[in-house]
């Protein structure tokens, strides 16, 4: 075995090891947690028994309502959809053209009329299609309040990344939450989120094994004419 062969084998092993390594999923910038604004330290007043710095909010609601607060979203998504369509069309057409005589005499050539013609055409189309889809997503994900709107509604966003064995699973949630929909235990149902965007996906060995190759995707794409 010469030196070049050894180098090629070592390079191939290094490439295979690199492919087998699964890097941690990078956090999506759009779902990064929002940090609360830095509080302004009140001026200390040593001439009173009550100090604002050490005061306790005994009657304050503990539910999330400020930028940076944490809120738990309970995923209770369930969708069912079905669609069916059928189309039938048909068309027949007959056209006859001909000149039987010119200047009072018949027009013939080798016993036939060269100025006569007829066209017959017919076409028919039948199409039938049906589609059905069902999705279920349950679980919990904790998000942060990114913005509080003037009417009090809160824009929330967050993601959860779970790395198991040779793959990553992630859940991303964003939308608008109404304060009245937040329960006393600081949770809100996903069905109560307006403009909700819920993404569940993954990457790695398991995700790749459930994905078609590029050639198979080409045959299933509109670019394939047959």
MARDREN-877735 format. One record per atom (N, C-alpha, C, O, CB): residue in three letters; x, y, z. Coordinates in steps of 0.001 Angstrom, whole numbers, padded with zeros to 6 digits, always signed. Atoms other than C-alpha are relative to their C-alpha. Glycine has a CB too. Layout:
MARDREN-877735
alaXYZ ...
//
This chain:
MARDREN-877735
unk+000857-001186+000000 unk+000000+000000+000000 unk+000899+001243+000000 unk+001699+001457+000911 unk-000973+000001+001242 unk-000858-001171+000107 unk+001599+003212-001144 unk-000510+001132+000887 unk-001555+001032+001529 unk+000087+000464-001453 unk+000310-001130-000876 unk+001549+006539+000627 unk-001277+000719-000431 unk-002048+001162+000421 unk+001165+000982+000021 unk+001194-000687+000491 unk-001159+008070-001610 unk-001269-000731+000421 unk-002264-000098+000773 unk+000049+000130-001524 unk+001178+000776-000406 unk-003575+005246-000819 unk-000306+000193+001472 unk-001468+000317+001861 unk+000208-001483-000294 unk+000198-000213-001438 unk-003037+005677+002911 unk-000615+001363+000262 unk-001504+001498+001103 unk+001332-000131+000757 unk+000540-001351-000185 unk-003719+009408+002634 unk-001470+000061-000395 unk-002275+000684+000298 unk+000807+001018-000819 unk+001394-000002+000444 unk-006941+008821+000673 unk-000914-000716+000986 unk-002029-000267+001252 unk-000114-000648-001368 unk+000817+000723-000979 unk-008184+006248+003186 unk-000196+000832+001260 unk-001296+000876+001810 unk+000648-001349+000353 unk+000115-000841-001198 unk-007438+008579+006103 unk-000959+001158-000231 unk-001732+001508+000661 unk+001376+000537+000413 unk+000919-001103+000302 unk-009276+011443+004377 unk-001434-000480-000040 unk-002333+000209+000443 unk+000364+000655-001328 unk+001362+000534+000059 unk-012304+009233+003698 unk-000541-000285+001391 unk-001708-000007+001667 unk-000039-001272-000844 unk+000436+000273-001372 unk-012452+008125+007342 unk-000329+001292+000724 unk-001302+001351+001476 unk+001079-000775+000769 unk+000266-001285-000649 unk-012248+011740+008497 unk-001315+000596-000475 unk-002070+001160+000318 unk+001142+000978-000267 unk+001259-000535+000536 unk-015096+012746+006183 unk-001185-000739+000573 unk-002182-000114+000935 unk-000023-000087-001526 unk+001096+000784-000554 unk-017293+009880+007404 unk-000235+000319+001462 unk-001381+000378+001906 unk+000276-001476-000165 unk+000162-000375-001401 unk-016622+010779+011020 unk-000655+001360+000133 unk-001478+001578+001022 unk+001342-000001+000709 unk+000621-001321-000041 unk-017526+014381+010302 unk-001470-000040-000340 unk-002263+000707+000233 unk+000703+000932-000939 unk+001405+000122+000363 unk-020780+013339+008656 unk-000807-000643+001110 unk-001992-000350+001266 unk-000148-000801-001276 unk+000721+000699-001059 unk-021683+011128+011594 unk-000210+000871+001220 unk-001028+000533+002076 unk+000738-001250+000393 unk+000133-000878-001149 unk-021319+013982+014070 unk-001171+000943-000200 unk-001251+001622-001224 unk+001290+000788+000235 unk+001161-000876+000063 unk-024554+015852+014765 unk+000259+001220+000871 unk+000414+001102+002086 unk-001289-000742+000449 unk-000214-001227-000744 unk-024036+019454+015763 unk-001286+000432+000679 unk-002369+000164+000160 unk+000518+001106-000917 unk+001209-000489-000658 unk-026444+021038+018251 unk-000738+001001-000886 unk-000129+001796-001603 unk+000348+000642+001348 unk+000807-000910+000813 unk-029285+022887+016624 unk+000212+001435+000455 unk+000177+001725+001651 unk-001492-000373+000079 unk-000208-001408-000317 unk-028647+026620+016447 unk-001336+000659+000328 unk-002351+000367-000304 unk+000692+000730-001174 unk+001222-000703-000388 unk-031200+028853+018133 unk-000406+000973-001101 unk+000423+001707-001639 unk+000197+000749+001342 unk+000510-000882+001052 unk-033399+030699+015659 unk-000062+001422+000542 unk-000650+001643+001601 unk-001407-000467-000499 unk-000018-001375-000541 unk-032848+034474+016040 unk-001385+000574+000229 unk-001583+001347+001165 unk+000758+000910-000932 unk+001340-000570-000136 unk-036545+035251+015559 unk-000704-000478+001258 unk-001679+000141+001686 unk-000836-000344-001211 unk+000639+000543-001190 unk-037414+033131+018619 unk+000895+000120+001223 unk+000648-000537+002234 unk-000378-001448-000223 unk-000885-000193-001147 unk-034602+034271+020913 unk-000773+000673+001131 unk-001630+001517+000872 unk+001243+000845-000394 unk+000734-000602-001123 unk-035820+035188+024408 unk+000257+001493+000106 unk+001356+001975-000169 unk+000384-000680+001308 unk-000099-001445-000180 unk-036506+038848+025101 unk+000321+000304+001451 unk-000370-000166+002355 unk-001307+000708-000429 unk-000406-000338-001354 unk-034752+040260+028130 unk-000803+001195+000508 unk-001071+002125-000253 unk+001509+000300+000054 unk+000754-001141-000544 unk-036692+042583+030440 unk+000891+001219+000105 unk+002109+001088+000223 unk-000593-000340+001379 unk-000818-001209-000149 unk-035575+046203+030654 unk+000590+000100+001388 unk+000007-000368+002365 unk-000823+001243-000296 unk-000672-000143-001290 unk-033149+047062+033403 unk-000801+000933+000897 unk-001133+002045+000487 unk+001442+000530-000184 unk+000790-000861-000895 unk-035055+048424+036411 unk+000823+001191+000473 unk+002039+001113+000646 unk-000509-000802+001215 unk-000631-001220-000510 unk-034303+051923+037591 unk-000068-000030+001526 unk-001149-000131+002106 unk-000697+001290-000573 unk-000042+000051-001466 unk-033195+051929+041207 unk-000625+001258+000582 unk-000186+002367+000277 unk+001454-000160+000505 unk+000612-001200-000605 unk-035454+054223+043231 unk+000919+000633+001028 unk+001808-000011+001586 unk-001341-000351+000656 unk-000815-000725-000972 unk-033957+056828+045455 unk-000353-000463+001413 unk-001522-000489+001798 unk-000205+001532-000140 unk+000230+000492-001353 unk-033511+055510+048984 unk-000438+001140+000913 unk+000066+002262+000845 unk+001267-000674+000554 unk+000504-000952-000984 unk-035397+057269+051722 unk+000102-000649+001373 unk-000751-001453+001750 unk-001475+000430-000318 unk-000247+000628-001293 unk-034014+056337+055128 unk-000852+000586+001114 unk-000767+000146+002261 unk+001449+000129+000359 unk+000825-000604-001048 unk-036513+058518+056959 unk-001348-000652+000148 unk-002202-000123+000859 unk-000190+001450-000272 unk+001300+000650-000086 unk-039398+056060+056536 unk+000194-001473+000312 unk+001246-002047+000029 unk-000798+000180-001310 unk-000087+001433-000296 unk-040130+052554+057724 unk-000052-000808-001289 unk+000690-001780-001434 unk-001139-000432+000949 unk+000129+000728+001271 unk-041182+051404+054217 unk+001099+000437-000959 unk+001308+001634-001160 unk-001398+000236-000637 unk-001030-000263+000987 unk-038366+051163+051692 unk-000458-000574-001350 unk-000808-001752-001415 unk+001368-000615+000443 unk+000448+000498+001304 unk-039280+050880+047971 unk+000838-001170-000507 unk+000330-002031-001226 unk+000035+001119-001016 unk-000865+001058+000511 unk-036296+048614+047322 unk-000412-001347+000554 unk-000385-002347-000163 unk+001457+000285+000343 unk+000341+001266-000640 unk-037434+045961+049790 unk-001501-000198+000153 unk-001924-001101+000876 unk+000658-000083+001348 unk+001444+000120-000120 unk-041197+046462+049403 unk-000508-001264-000666 unk+000083-001743-001634 unk-000680+001211-000599 unk+000614+001215+000534 unk-043425+043437+048723 unk-001350+000351-000609 unk-002167+001028+000016 unk-000159-001081+001107 unk+001276-000229+000675 unk-046278+043551+046219 unk-000970-001096+000414 unk-001073-002126-000252 unk+000175+000032-001551 unk+000867+001032-000538 unk-048828+041647+048276 unk-001233-000232-000858 unk-001769-001340-000864 unk-000415+000360+001393 unk+001235+000101+000764 unk-051757+042316+045937 unk+000250+000047-001506 unk-000678+000289-002278 unk-000946+001112+000400 unk-000323-000037+001431 unk-049957+042175+042581 unk-000266-001356-000635 unk+000038-002400-000057 unk+001472+000413-000221 unk+000259+001238+000732 unk-051057+039613+040009 unk+001319-000583-000485 unk+002137+000125-001072 unk-000961+000249-001193 unk-001239+000649+000391 unk-048289+037076+039378 unk-000010-000495-001441 unk+000982-001064-001898 unk+000278-001143+000918 unk+000037+000430+001386 unk-049424+036352+035832 unk+000880+000904-000867 unk+001031+002098-000606 unk-001444-000004-000521 unk-000912-000738+000877 unk-047062+037388+033057 unk-000745+001145-000683 unk-001842+000961-001211 unk+000630-000944-001057 unk+000613-001161+000649 unk-047805+040881+031742 unk+001026+001042-000424 unk+000657+002074-000983 unk-001010+000635+000928 unk-001043-000966+000352 unk-044470+042641+031219 unk+000980-000630-000989 unk+001069-001852-001102 unk+000748+000488+001268 unk-001010+000474+000941 unk-041755+042384+028584 unk+001063-000793+000745 unk+001620-000327+001739 unk+000640+001180-000765 unk-000974+000866-000642 unk-039445+039523+029479 unk-000602-001014+000947 unk+000084-001950+001357 unk+000976+000820+000732 unk+000640+000977-000875 unk-041977+037695+031669 unk-000166-001329-000735 unk-000205-001381-001964 unk-001371+000524+000494 unk+000092+001360+000548 unk-042331+033947+031165 unk-001441-000480+000065 unk-002137-000285+001061 unk+000932-000977+000769 unk+001359+000502+000126 unk-045563+032330+030013 unk+000051-001402-000599 unk+000804-001642-001543 unk-000873+000951-000871 unk+000031+001376+000489 unk-046332+028627+029461 unk-001180-000194-000946 unk-002322+000119-000610 unk-000083-000996+001176 unk+001025+000268+001012 unk-048242+027647+026321 unk-000296-001495+000001 unk+000611-002317-000133 unk+000460+000481-001423 unk+000437+001384+000069 unk-050241+024426+026404 unk-000450-000303-001435 unk-001438+000252-001916 unk-001150-000275+001021 unk+000295+000342+001386 unk-050251+022899+022913 unk-001132-001021-000040 unk-000978-002152+000423 unk+001261-000549-000716 unk+001171+000881+000122 unk-053679+021402+022200 unk-000536+000091-001430 unk-001740+000234-001644 unk-001117+000387+001042 unk+000387-000158+001400 unk-053701+021567+018406 unk-000540-001321-000545 unk+000043-002385-000339 unk+001198+000486-000847 unk+000599+001164+000658 unk-055952+019182+016513 unk-000764+000503-001226 unk-001705+001285-001091 unk-000952-000798+000983 unk+000639-000427+001236 unk-056962+019674+012877 unk-000352-001214-000841 unk+000372-002210-000863 unk+000910+000959-000786 unk+000445+001025+000938 unk-058887+017540+010408 unk-000546+000706-001235 unk-001367+001617-001127 unk-001080-000942+000644 unk+000444-000615+001246 unk-059427+018445+006777 unk-000144-001073-001069 unk+000629-002029-001120 unk+000987+001101-000460 unk+000209+000922+001120 unk-060780+016627+003739 unk-000550+000778-001180 unk-001259+001770-001007 unk-000962-001159+000392 unk+000427-000668+001213 unk-061429+017621+000153 unk-000141-001021-001113 unk+000673-001936-001239 unk+000990+001110-000397 unk+000235+000908+001116 unk-062847+015856-002885 unk-000526+000801-001178 unk-001366+001685-001015 unk-000993-001130+000391 unk+000401-000714+001208 unk-063276+017058-006453 unk-000078-000976-001164 unk+000706-001921-001250 unk+000985+001151-000318 unk+000164+000832+001197 unk-064484+015489-009718 unk-000409+000896-001156 unk-001235+001794-000990 unk-001057-001132+000228 unk+000268-000805+001186 unk-064582+016947-013235 unk-000173-000914-001206 unk+000621-001832-001414 unk+001137+001021-000245 unk+000241+000734+001238 unk-066047+015555-016485 unk-000370+001002-001093 unk-001319+001770-000933 unk-001127-001072+000185 unk+000290-000871+001135 unk-065983+017426-019796 unk+000096-000804-001289 unk+000876-001751-001388 unk+000969+001213-000036 unk-000036+000654+001319 unk-066652+016359-023387 unk-000451+001005-001057 unk-001246+001903-000781 unk-000911-001282-000027 unk+000322-000900+001102 unk-066905+018096-026756 unk+000170-000737-001319 unk+001165-001431-001533 unk+000892+001267+000039 unk-000041+000571+001346 unk-067688+016946-030316 unk-000277+001100-001019 unk-001082+001999-000779 unk-001030-001159-000149 unk+000122-001057+001007 unk-067415+019016-033466 unk+000140-000600-001387 unk+001045-001397-001634 unk+001062+001105+000221 unk-000017+000425+001403 unk-068173+018380-037189 unk-000071+001241-000881 unk-000924+002105-000683 unk-001185-000979-000316 unk-000046-001123+000935 unk-067294+020824-039977 unk+000107-000576-001411 unk+000956-001427-001676 unk+001205+000969+000316 unk-000029+000428+001411 unk-068034+020294-043713 unk+000078+001229-000887 unk-000712+002160-000733 unk-001257-000859-000362 unk-000203-001092+000937 unk-066812+022623-046458 unk+000035-000576-001411 unk+000577-001659-001635 unk+001308+000784+000322 unk-000047+000515+001374 unk-067302+022250-050177 unk-000681+000932-000999 unk-001617+001655-000656 unk-000650-001369-000062 unk+000584-000758+001117 unk-068087+023911-053520 unk-000467-001021-001041 unk+000351-001698-001665 unk+001045+001035-000625 unk+000534+001042+000891 unk-070394+021743-055630 unk+000086+000380-001472 unk+000280-000493-002317 unk-001440-000294+000355 unk-000076-000386+001408 unk-070373+023795-058835 unk+000547+001409-000123 unk+000462+002205+000813 unk-001380-000098-000674 unk-000518-001330+000347 unk-068753+026830-060452 unk-000582+000375-001360 unk-000477-000378-002328 unk+001587+000024-000026 unk+000630-000489+001231 unk-070585+028883-063096 unk-000998-001005-000551 unk-001118-001185-001763 unk+001061+000306-001054 unk+001057+000907+000412 unk-073352+026322-063152 unk+000461-001392-000352 unk-000371-002220-000723 unk-000702+000564-001144 unk-000495+001322+000341 unk-071107+023302-063750 unk+000674-000645+001189 unk+001234+000046+002040 unk+000962+000076-001169 unk-000644+000688-001130 unk-069839+020648-061365 unk+001524+000083-000083 unk+002116+000168-001159 unk-000438-001470+000045 unk-001467-000052-000092 unk-066242+020754-060162 unk+000481-001401+000341 unk+000219-001916+001427 unk+000488+001052+001079 unk-000502+001355-000234 unk-064537+017380-060550 unk+001438-000109-000473 unk+001871+000602-001380 unk-000880-001046-000716 unk-001364+000322+000412 unk-061015+016051-060803 unk+000240-001464+000328 unk+000278-001876+001487 unk+001058+000926+000707 unk-000130+001448-000144 unk-060484+012372-061403 unk-001200-000600+000725 unk-001074-001549+001499 unk+001284-000344+000748 unk+001223+000499-000598 unk-064078+011856-060353 unk-000276+000483+001401 unk-001224+000019+002035 unk+000031-001446+000007 unk+000189-000515-001349 unk-063722+013794-057090 unk-000087+001524-000019 unk+000392+002174-000947 unk+001143-000461+000918 unk+000107-001450-000139 unk-064517+017310-055957 unk+001178+000483+000841 unk+001190+000238+002047 unk-001368+000415+000650 unk-001175-000447-000784 unk-061172+018915-054916 unk-000288+001167+000918 unk+000563+001514+001737 unk+001118+000382-000924 unk+000314-001179-000814 unk-062941+021885-053285 unk-000897-000335+001191 unk-001497+000561+001784 unk-000671+001057-000860 unk+000821+000400-001152 unk-064752+019899-050597 unk+000909-000597+001074 unk+001909-001250+000776 unk-001109-001027-000423 unk-000760+000522-001136 unk-063458+019019-047142 unk-000909-000130+001213 unk-001936+000543+001307 unk+001207+000914+000322 unk+000761+000202-001240 unk-064749+017832-043778 unk+000980-000229+001147 unk+002039-000834+000979 unk-000992-001208-000132 unk-000823+000126-001212 unk-063333+017981-040249 unk-000875-000554+001112 unk-001974-000058+001358 unk+000630+001379+000418 unk+000680+000600-001151 unk-064397+015807-037327 unk+000948+000004+001197 unk+002114-000373+001084 unk-000479-001453-000324 unk-000830-000022-001206 unk-063123+016253-033814 unk-000817-000285+001249 unk-001990+000078+001339 unk+000695+001345+000137 unk+000649+000287-001284 unk-063964+015037-030338 unk+001070-000059+001084 unk+002201-000480+000845 unk-000811-001341-000058 unk-000937+000067-001112 unk-062341+015340-026962 unk-000785-000202+001277 unk-001950+000180+001393 unk+000876+001278+000081 unk+000652+000353-001257 unk-063098+014167-023471 unk+001028+000035+001119 unk+002177-000369+000940 unk-000670-001397-000090 unk-000894-000090-001160 unk-061605+014780-020037 unk-000752-000464+001240 unk-001905-000093+001456 unk+000536+001455+000190 unk+000560+000475-001258 unk-062258+013034-016736 unk+001057+000131+001082 unk+002167-000385+000947 unk-000494-001469-000120 unk-000929-000183-001114 unk-060619+014030-013481 unk-000670-000267+001335 unk-001841+000060+001528 unk+000575+001406-000016 unk+000533+000328-001317 unk-061084+012846-009919 unk+001127+000105+001012 unk+002228-000391+000772 unk-000638-001423+000018 unk-001031-000156-001025 unk-059190+013743-006765 unk-000609+000065+001387 unk-001734+000532+001564 unk+000826+001251-000262 unk+000442-000023-001395 unk-059498+013364-003014 unk+001205+000193+000894 unk+002284-000329+000615 unk-000757-001301+000374 unk-001097-000276-000922 unk-057377+014583-000120 unk-000543+000089+001415 unk-001633+000616+001641 unk+000737+001306-000385 unk+000377-000073-001409 unk-057537+014232+003644 unk+001271+000147+000836 unk+002323-000392+000493 unk-000817-001264+000436 unk-001156-000249-000845 unk-055231+015369+006428 unk-000460+000156+001441 unk-001494+000766+001711 unk+000773+001255-000472 unk+000299-000089-001418 unk-055215+015057+010208 unk+001292+000237+000763 unk+002290-000446+000532 unk-000712-001279+000500 unk-001193-000344-000776 unk-052746+016610+012660 unk-000368+000150+001470 unk-001435+000661+001808 unk+000649+001303-000532 unk+000177-000134-001443 unk-052396+016444+016433 unk+001335+000384+000624 unk+002367-000220+000331 unk-000547-001318+000626 unk-001221-000462-000679 unk-049873+018299+018596 unk-000375+000364+001427 unk-001194+001253+001658 unk+000657+001228-000745 unk+000247-000269-001414 unk-049891+018242+022383 unk+001333+000154+000720 unk+002359-000359+000273 unk-000847-001132+000645 unk-001224-000230-000770 unk-047367+019328+024974 unk+000006+001391+000593 unk-000989+002110+000512 unk+001238-000202-000874 unk-000169-001317-000617 unk-046090+022414+026772 unk+001302+000616-000476 unk+002290-000084-000696 unk-000021-000101+001546 unk-001210-000750+000327 unk-043585+025083+025813 unk-000090+001355+000692 unk-001130+002013+000647 unk+000177+000164-001554 unk-000044-001265-000723 unk-042563+028109+027852 unk+000640+001062-000876 unk+001718+000856-001434 unk+000771-000146+001328 unk-000444-001086+000874 unk-042156+031400+025987 unk+000169+001265+000837 unk-000167+001297+002021 unk-001014+000234-001168 unk-000168-001299-000657 unk-041299+034990+026847 unk-000826+001051-000731 unk-001117+000913-001919 unk+001498+000415+000040 unk+000726-001123+000585 unk-043223+038208+026251 unk+001009+000911-000686 unk+001908+001452-000044 unk-000818+000779+001084 unk-000929-000823+000769 unk-041442+040105+023490 unk-000447+001452-000085 unk+000379+002356-000214 unk+000160-000563-001391 unk+000506-001378+000146 unk-043715+043159+023333 unk-001401+000067+000584 unk-002181-000878+000471 unk-000005+000454-001503 unk+001344-000262-000515 unk-046766+044613+025055 unk-000623+001097-000854 unk-000102+002211-000917 unk+000033+000412+001520 unk+000660-000942+000900 unk-049154+046341+022648 unk-000765+001051+000803 unk-001037+000849+001987 unk-000953-000743-000961 unk+000717-001063-000733 unk-050985+049577+023545 unk-001316-000457+000619 unk-001723+000086+001646 unk-000274+001155-000924 unk+001270+000482-000559 unk-054249+047657+024130 unk+000191-001047+001077 unk-000792-001574+001598 unk-000863-000567-001092 unk-000281+000964-001045 unk-052537+045329+026602 unk+000305-001394-000494 unk+000820-002211+000268 unk-001132-000060+000918 unk-000331+001320+000532 unk-052203+042314+024321 unk+001509-000187-000070 unk+002258+000780-000208 unk-000624-000196-001389 unk-001429+000292-000102 unk-048828+040583+024449 unk+000454-000861-001172 unk-000183-001862-001501 unk+000316-000703+001333 unk-000634+000799+001039 unk-046646+039314+021616 unk+001002-000928+000678 unk+001951-000478+001320 unk+000696+000905-001079 unk-000852+001000-000652 unk-045018+036090+022794 unk+000734-000799-001062 unk+000273-000915-002198 unk-000836-000942+000913 unk-000780+000846+000903 unk-042371+033901+021201 unk+000968-000827+000830 unk+001373-000427+001922 unk+000764+000852-001064 unk-000949+000865-000684 unk-040097+031070+022188 unk+000166-001303-000749 unk-000612-001617-001650 unk-000447-000267+001432 unk-000276+001284+000630 unk-038652+027735+021180 unk+000599-000949+001025 unk+001164-000537+002038 unk+000948+000167-001209 unk-000568+001059-000828 unk-037631+024441+022732 unk+000774-000941-000916 unk+000232-001427-001908 unk-001116-000770+000800 unk-000863+000879+000790 unk-034745+022367+021350 unk+000385-001194+000857 unk+000914-001043+001958 unk+001270+000753-000508 unk-000280+001238-000727 unk-034349+018765+022420 unk+000882-000880-000873 unk+000496-001263-001978 unk-001320-000744+000393 unk-000946+000856+000720 unk-031342+016716+021329 unk-000032-001399+000594 unk+000255-001596+001775 unk+001438+000583+000058 unk+000087+001391-000427 unk-031814+012957+021511 unk+000818-000850-000957 unk+000579-000835-002164 unk-001480-000486+000054 unk-000809+000930+000780 unk-029232+010443+020301 unk+000634+000728-001183 unk+001538+001541-000990 unk-000855-001192-000490 unk-000624-000556+001195 unk-028433+011449+016700 unk-000928+000969-000734 unk-000890+001050-001961 unk+000419-001121-000935 unk+000903-000938+000649 unk-031081+014076+016044 unk-000471+001074+000948 unk-000360+000937+002166 unk-001184-000725-000575 unk+000536-001120-000754 unk-032614+017338+017186 unk-001483+000148-000317 unk-001899+000022-001469 unk+000769+001307-000323 unk+001408-000322+000152 unk-036293+018074+017749 unk-000216+001406+000552 unk+000304+001748+001614 unk-000911-001050+000730 unk+000228-001364-000473 unk-037506+021656+018051 unk-001463+000375-000199 unk-002124-000072-001136 unk+000922+001003-000738 unk+001347-000560+000068 unk-040797+023432+018704 unk+000128+001513+000128 unk+000805+002011+001028 unk-000937-000595+001122 unk-000038-001458-000017 unk-041281+027125+017950 unk-001430+000541+000002 unk-002285+000079-000753 unk+000798+000550-001217 unk+001338-000571-000143 unk-044288+029219+018953 unk+000127+001515+000044 unk+001010+002056+000709 unk-000716-000540+001282 unk+000084-001457-000062 unk-045130+032863+018350 unk-001438+000401-000278 unk-002175-000325-000945 unk+000981+000677-001015 unk+001357-000486+000226 unk-048324+034916+018361 unk-000353+001080+000999 unk+000512+001603+001702 unk-001005-001144+000084 unk+000512-001070-000857 unk-050479+037395+020274 unk-000935-000611+001034 unk-001840-001369+000689 unk-000736+001095-000837 unk+000777+000538-001104 unk-051970+036577+023675 unk-000757+001134+000671 unk-000210+002210+000916 unk+000908-000737+001015 unk+000803-000961-000750 unk-054801+038412+025390 unk+000169-000254+001489 unk+000130-001410+001910 unk-001493-000087-000404 unk-000221+000229-001443 unk-054224+038964+029137 unk-001125-000780+000657 unk-000873-001549+001585 unk+000166+001322+000716 unk+001114+000706-000611 unk-057716+037656+029943 unk+000052-001500-000243 unk-000584-002262+000486 unk-001295+000548-000516 unk-000097+001427+000304 unk-056822+034289+028385 unk+001089-000701+000798 unk+001225-001922+000713 unk+000253-000195-001469 unk-001048+000600-000832 unk-053918+033729+030777 unk-000623-000470+001299 unk-001227+000319+002025 unk+001159+001009+000276 unk+000609+000577-001205 unk-055006+031407+033574 unk+000803+000400+001241 unk+001931+000877+001118 unk-000083-001549-000115 unk-000730-000375-001225 unk-054045+031991+037235 unk+001322-000729+000182 unk+002213-000217+000860 unk-000860-000260+001196 unk-001279+000700-000123 unk-051293+029363+036943 unk+000984+000403-001102 unk+001966-000296-001353 unk-000227-001506-000036 unk-000906-000594+000992 unk-049675+031486+034199 unk+000162-000888-001238 unk+001265-001033-001765 unk+001370+000257+000632 unk-000008+000801+001217 unk-050598+029211+031291 unk-001082+000516-000935 unk-002031+001173-000508 unk-000212-001506+000316 unk+000983-000388+001008 unk-052506+029808+028072 unk-000068-001111-001037 unk+000953-001708-001380 unk+000365+001376-000665 unk+000176+001011+001024 unk-053952+027405+025511 unk+000469+000527-001352 unk+000310+001710-001656 unk-001465-000441-000074 unk-000471-000422+001320 unk-052443+027480+022044 unk-001157+000427-000900 unk-000966+001214-001827 unk+000786-001127-000665 unk+001157-000399+000796 unk-055961+027786+020619 unk-000457+001417+000311 unk-001292+001969-000405 unk-001141-000961+000228 unk+000344-001372-000367 unk-056229+031167+022348 unk+001016+001017-000531 unk+000882+002213-000270 unk-000102+000119+001513 unk-001042-000896+000519 unk-053174+032627+020569 unk-000403+000487-001388 unk-000670-000317-002281 unk+001387-000719-000050 unk+000326-000585+001303 unk-053945+035005+017703 unk+001247+000047-000878 unk+002368+000191-000391 unk-000595+001421+000168 unk-001112+000004+000964 unk-051812+034920+014548 unk+001082-000990+000423 unk+002276-000708+000317 unk+000604+001414-000138 unk-000944+000987-000525 unk-050217+031794+015973 unk+000824-000610-001130 unk+000308-000920-002203 unk-000745-001104+000773 unk-000912+000704+000901 unk-047216+030320+014208 unk+000708-001070+000816 unk+001588-000775+001626 unk+001031+000984-000675 unk-000527+001131-000754 unk-046377+026869+015552 unk+000767-000897-000960 unk+000210-001377-001948 unk-001142-000789+000717 unk-000862+000801+000857 unk-043483+024947+014021 unk+000563-001160+000807 unk+001121-000975+001888 unk+001141+000859-000603 unk-000581+001189-000623 unk-042497+021399+014900 unk+000815-000728-001065 unk+000288-001096-002115 unk-001113-000938+000612 unk-000866+000634+000986 unk-039551+019835+013119 unk+001230-000575+000655 unk+001332-000639+001880 unk+000398+000987-001079 unk-001220+000594-000512 unk-036176+018253+013458 unk+001038-000118-001088 unk+000778+000159-002259 unk-000281-001358+000604 unk-001081+000241+000938 unk-032878+017479+011840 unk+000916-001050+000592 unk+000920-001288+001800 unk+000776+001305-000319 unk-000886+001064-000451 unk-030307+014745+012018 unk-000304-001295-000729 unk-000952-001299-001776 unk-000126-000201+001508 unk+000131+001300+000658 unk-030262+011047+011200 unk-001448-000410-000176 unk-001826-000869-001255 unk+000733-001059+000789 unk+001391+000409+000092 unk-033937+010383+011977 unk-000771+000851-000991 unk-001580+000334-001761 unk-000654+000070+001356 unk+000705-000877+000938 unk-035164+013419+010065 unk+000424-000274-001432 unk-000406-000240-002341 unk+000252+001468+000346 unk-000470+000276+001356 unk-032981+012598+007064 unk-000570-001307-000542 unk-000837-001423-001738 unk+001520-000050-000026 unk+000532+001280+000462 unk-034270+009018+006950 unk-001458+000097-000430 unk-001937-000762-001169 unk+000138-001039+001087 unk+001396-000198+000383 unk-037845+010354+006590 unk-000157+001014-001110 unk-001271+001463-001378 unk-000807+000433+001189 unk+000040-000998+001063 unk-036947+012739+003761 unk+000367-000646-001329 unk+001311-001434-001399 unk+000951+001175+000314 unk-000311+000520+001319 unk-037006+011901+000067 unk+001306+000590-000517 unk+001690+001701-000151 unk-001139+000296-000972 unk-001197-000509+000656 unk-033835+012247-001952 unk-000347+001049-001047 unk-001507+001204-001430 unk+000778-001141-000641 unk+000267-001093+000933 unk-033413+015115-004394 unk-000551-000500-001326 unk-001338+000200-001964 unk+001262+000800-000241 unk+000509+000522+001261 unk-034076+012894-007415 unk-001472-000388+000120 unk-002258-000135-000793 unk+000829-001204-000449 unk+001403+000347-000216 unk-037326+011545-005952 unk-000858+001253+000124 unk-001990+001272-000359 unk-000152-000868+001254 unk+000757-001248-000100 unk-038424+015090-005093 unk-000170+000650-001367 unk-001187+001296-001621 unk+000695+000972+000959 unk+000115-000560+001349 unk-037725+016135-008694 unk-001135-000673-000768 unk-001895-000005-001469 unk+001327-000158-000766 unk+001062+000708+000716 unk-040039+013415-010044 unk-001380+000352+000557 unk-002373+000237-000162 unk+000227-001512+000079 unk+001278-000390-000588 unk-042781+014580-007641 unk-000308+001480-000146 unk-001386+001927+000247 unk-000017-000364+001445 unk+000174-001444+000119 unk-042333+018272-008465 unk-000728+000343-001304 unk-000800-000489-002209 unk+001368+000716+000060 unk+000647-000428+001242 unk-044251+020272-011112 unk+000951+000089-001188 unk+000496+000190-002327 unk-000650+001332+000207 unk-000948-000051+001107 unk-041038+020378-013167 unk-000003-001278-000826 unk+000380-001259-001996 unk+001389+000261+000523 unk+000049+001260+000740 unk-041524+016714-014128 unk-001263+000014-000871 unk-002370+000096-000339 unk+000009-001244+000979 unk+001162-000202+000889 unk-043803+016851-017214 unk-000930-001201-000099 unk-002014-001068-000666 unk+000477+000350-001374 unk+000834+001197+000191 unk-045198+013287-016980 unk-000692-000406+001289 unk-001432-001389+001310 unk+000845-001165-000521 
//
